[in-house]
Amino acid sequence: MAAATTSLPEEIGGVRNWDYRYCWLRDAALTASALVSVGSLHEAEGYLTWLYRVLGTISGPEWLHPLYTLHGGGLPPEAIIDSLPGYAGSRPVRVGNAANQQVQLDVFGPIVDLIGHLAEARESGGAQTAVDRRRLGSRRQHGVGGRAPVVRAGPRHLGDPRQPAPPRVLEGHVLDDRRPRDRDR
């Protein structure tokens, strides 16, 4: 769970007050992966069991939302409660989260990475150190304070699809993203 309450503002008096009382799949996978790095496999296994139950409620992984209730259910529609003043007068007070309706493709990578990380830890009889499991080559776009910015707008491309993706870096080895037939040209 990202927060125990709703509508804590990003800045006092600001309008960016979101309801984070949910399980964000990407963030939970990253947290579980960090716990595996320090030897705690139980939490990762619990998270993946929970996620497996969530997958059982949808027609396919392409219908996976970026966040769910702690019980694995869908979110209520986002609403504003005008009768509440908000923390230190920061309004609006929101319940629900419209991010649940977004397509967030960055949800899948950390989950797949967690599965691989957990499998490696099980094979080795324990967790590898965090130093051994550095995630180099992260392509996150950071906003103010190192966080990804929350942007409300319609569907759009974030980046230029004509630009080739940089080579991936994993475990200190560069992996070429191009298909063999493209490399041979």
Residue pairs with C-beta under 8 A, 6 or more apart in sequence:
1 20
1 21
1 22
1 23
1 70
2 20
2 21
2 22
2 23
2 24
2 27
3 20
3 21
4 21
5 21
6 17
6 18
6 19
6 20
6 21
6 93
6 94
6 95
7 17
7 18
7 19
7 84
7 86
7 87
7 90
7 92
7 93
7 94
8 17
8 20
8 87
9 15
9 16
9 17
9 86
9 87
9 88
9 90
10 16
10 17
11 90
12 87
12 88
12 89
12 90
13 88
13 89
13 90
14 90
15 90
15 91
15 92
16 150
17 86
17 87
17 90
17 91
17 92
17 93
17 94
18 94
18 97
18 99
18 150
19 78
19 94
19 95
19 96
19 97
20 97
22 67
22 68
22 69
22 70
22 75
22 97
22 100
23 50
23 67
23 68
23 69
23 70
24 66
24 67
25 51
25 64
25 65
25 66
25 67
25 68
25 107
25 110
25 111
26 66
26 104
26 106
26 107
26 110
26 111
28 47
29 47
29 110
29 111
29 113
29 114
30 110
30 114
31 43
32 43
32 44
32 47
32 48
32 114
32 118
33 44
33 110
33 113
33 114
33 117
33 133
34 130
35 41
35 43
35 44
36 44
36 114
36 117
36 118
36 121
36 127
37 117
37 127
37 128
37 129
37 130
37 133
38 127
38 130
39 121
39 126
39 127
40 127
41 118
41 121
41 122
41 127
44 114
44 117
44 118
45 118
47 114
48 114
48 115
48 118
50 72
51 111
53 72
54 64
54 68
54 72
55 61
55 64
57 72
58 64
61 108
64 107
64 108
65 74
65 75
65 100
65 101
66 99
66 100
66 102
66 104
66 107
67 75
67 97
67 99
67 100
68 74
68 75
69 75
74 100
75 96
75 97
75 100
76 95
76 96
77 96
78 94
78 95
78 96
78 97
78 98
79 94
79 95
79 96
80 92
80 93
80 94
81 92
81 93
81 94
81 95
82 92
82 93
84 93
85 91
85 93
86 92
86 93
98 152
99 150
103 155
106 140
113 135
117 133
120 128
121 127
121 128
134 172
135 170
136 169
136 170
136 171
136 172
137 166
137 167
137 168
137 169
137 170
139 165
139 166
140 148
141 148
141 149
141 158
142 148
143 149
164 177
164 178
165 177
166 177
167 174
167 175
167 176
167 177
168 174
168 175
168 177
169 175
176 183
